[in-house]
């Protein structure tokens, strides 16, 4: 993974609509936004963004293979 992409631009991933955020992420991490970053080999990195206009924090939640990603999102 190219960490520099997320460091340079936390919005470079794909934003997941609020209504599609799996409840497990909300319950476990208390997030209100979710982003997906596609990794090599069909892996997915799930992350959230917190902070302010001055200090943006990227919170890495988990990375998982495509099959587990499909199960998590009920595709």
Secondary structure as UniProt FT lines:
FT   HELIX           3..8
FT   HELIX           10..12
FT   STRAND          14..16
FT   HELIX           18..20
FT   HELIX           23..29
FT   STRAND          34..38
FT   HELIX           40..42
FT   STRAND          43..51
FT   STRAND          56..65
FT   HELIX           66..72
FT   TURN            73..74
//
